[in-house]
Amino acid sequence: MSNENKSLSGLQRFSNKSIIVTGAGSGIGQATALRIASEGGAVIAVDLNEAGLQETVSAAADMSGSVRAYSASVAEEEQVKALIADVKDKEGKLDALINMAGILRAMPSTETSLAEFQQILNVNLIGTFLCCREAIPALLETKGCIVNAASTSAQFGHPYMAAYAASKGGVYALTRTLAWEYLKQGVRVNAVAPGGILTPMVLAQGERMASLDMDLFTHLNRPDGQFGAPEQVAGVIAMLASADGAHMTGEVVKVDGGVHN
Ligand SMILES: NC(=O)c1ccc[n+]([C@@H]2O[C@H](COP(=O)([O-])OP(=O)(O)OC[C@H]3O[C@@H](n4cnc5c(N)ncnc54)[C@H](O)[C@@H]3O)[C@@H](O)[C@H]2O)c1
């Protein structure tokens, strides 16, 4: 976490807005929750990681908006239904859904079990679908918007990430489909496609990667070795979720430091 959220908070684009951020206990989701709270939003921060959620709540204490922790799995249908009901009940409305919850496990494709493949699809793709499906009726009432987490792995060959890349390809397709389906009703649906952002998810792959063929990763890294920060993705998500993104829907915006050009 950094104080970059505060330095940019001259903007107050989310005053009186109620916004769900999933995966808000870590990395990009956490930075996004804080960016939105710094701009006056009322954030419902969703994650399985309760310690991470508490960290997000504490970091937002002095901000103009607020963060409320909500522990749930995006992959559990009943829990997602309960989340949306809770937000409607307590906040009265929903202005945006930001789906950042996700999991990654880098491994050779031939060593990927069916259970592992399904688990990654369940969280990254089915979880995103469930949150969208349950939130859309509330978003229709506010002409709200959705921002999903795709990945550069969906479009470019990232080795050892078959399940992950497939799940993010699904998020890419889901985003574009929903954008068109709800265009006339005023609900915008966009995604970010981050690449090379230094977060606990990426750091956790370290040991695992050591046994893999690192030559295959050269095209995924910047020549200067620089990684991106979660706050740099959060700023783009905030733009897409705010009125500044009002003429954007169906976009999947790469935030990868220019690696995939
Ligand atoms: N870091 C990158 O370079 C990168 C690149 C492309 C895409 N992304 C995507 O961005 C999003 C955020 O990634 P990150 O790097 O910040 O990872 P992260 O691991 O730091 O954060 C992900 C959060 O999602 C939560 N989560 C996992 N399963 C969940 C579930 N079932 N229900 C609720 N919460 C759950 C985790 O507890 C964690 O707090 C993910 O969807 C990821 O796939 C990240």
The ligand as a MOL file (V3000), in Angstrom:
LIG
                    3D

  0  0  0     0  0            999 V3000
M  V30 BEGIN CTAB
M  V30 COUNTS 44 48 0 0 0
M  V30 BEGIN ATOM
M  V30 1 N -0.8940 -8.7950 -10.6120 0
M  V30 2 C -0.9070 -8.9130 -11.9400 0
M  V30 3 O 0.1060 -8.7230 -12.6220 0
M  V30 4 C -2.1960 -9.2460 -12.6400 0
M  V30 5 C -2.1550 -9.3970 -14.0320 0
M  V30 6 C -3.3260 -9.6800 -14.7120 0
M  V30 7 C -4.5140 -9.8200 -14.0220 0
M  V30 8 N -4.5390 -9.6590 -12.6730 0 CHG=1
M  V30 9 C -5.8340 -9.8390 -12.0090 0
M  V30 10 O -6.1010 -8.7490 -11.1400 0
M  V30 11 C -6.9080 -9.2000 -10.0510 0
M  V30 12 C -6.2210 -8.8270 -8.7320 0
M  V30 13 O -4.9830 -9.5440 -8.6810 0
M  V30 14 P -3.8070 -9.1960 -7.6610 0
M  V30 15 O -2.5460 -9.3320 -8.4270 0
M  V30 16 O -4.1170 -7.9530 -6.9300 0 CHG=-1
M  V30 17 O -3.8940 -10.4810 -6.7040 0
M  V30 18 P -3.9530 -10.6430 -5.1080 0
M  V30 19 O -3.7360 -12.0920 -4.8400 0
M  V30 20 O -3.0490 -9.6670 -4.4620 0
M  V30 21 O -5.4780 -10.2590 -4.7670 0
M  V30 22 C -6.5440 -11.1140 -5.1060 0
M  V30 23 C -7.5240 -11.1430 -3.9570 0
M  V30 24 O -8.6510 -11.9540 -4.3620 0
M  V30 25 C -9.0680 -12.6710 -3.2110 0
M  V30 26 N -9.8390 -13.8560 -3.5660 0
M  V30 27 C -9.3720 -15.0100 -4.1090 0
M  V30 28 N -10.3830 -15.8790 -4.2560 0
M  V30 29 C -11.5140 -15.2630 -3.7950 0
M  V30 30 C -12.8590 -15.6530 -3.6930 0
M  V30 31 N -13.2680 -16.8630 -4.0790 0
M  V30 32 N -13.7470 -14.7720 -3.1920 0
M  V30 33 C -13.3530 -13.5450 -2.7820 0
M  V30 34 N -12.0770 -13.1140 -2.8530 0
M  V30 35 C -11.1720 -13.9850 -3.3560 0
M  V30 36 C -7.7690 -13.0390 -2.5010 0
M  V30 37 O -8.0100 -13.3890 -1.1450 0
M  V30 38 C -6.9680 -11.7650 -2.6690 0
M  V30 39 O -7.1400 -10.8970 -1.5700 0
M  V30 40 C -7.0490 -10.7190 -10.2240 0
M  V30 41 O -8.2700 -11.0100 -10.8460 0
M  V30 42 C -5.8890 -11.0680 -11.1320 0
M  V30 43 O -6.1290 -12.2540 -11.8670 0
M  V30 44 C -3.4030 -9.3950 -11.9600 0
M  V30 END ATOM
M  V30 BEGIN BOND
M  V30 1 1 1 2
M  V30 2 2 2 3
M  V30 3 1 2 4
M  V30 4 1 4 5
M  V30 5 2 4 44
M  V30 6 2 5 6
M  V30 7 1 6 7
M  V30 8 2 7 8
M  V30 9 1 8 9
M  V30 10 1 8 44
M  V30 11 1 9 10
M  V30 12 1 9 42
M  V30 13 1 10 11
M  V30 14 1 11 12
M  V30 15 1 11 40
M  V30 16 1 12 13
M  V30 17 1 13 14
M  V30 18 2 14 15
M  V30 19 1 14 16
M  V30 20 1 14 17
M  V30 21 1 17 18
M  V30 22 2 18 19
M  V30 23 1 18 20
M  V30 24 1 18 21
M  V30 25 1 21 22
M  V30 26 1 22 23
M  V30 27 1 23 24
M  V30 28 1 23 38
M  V30 29 1 24 25
M  V30 30 1 25 26
M  V30 31 1 25 36
M  V30 32 1 26 27
M  V30 33 1 26 35
M  V30 34 2 27 28
M  V30 35 1 28 29
M  V30 36 1 29 30
M  V30 37 2 29 35
M  V30 38 1 30 31
M  V30 39 2 30 32
M  V30 40 1 32 33
M  V30 41 2 33 34
M  V30 42 1 34 35
M  V30 43 1 36 37
M  V30 44 1 36 38
M  V30 45 1 38 39
M  V30 46 1 40 41
M  V30 47 1 40 42
M  V30 48 1 42 43
M  V30 END BOND
M  V30 END CTAB
M  END
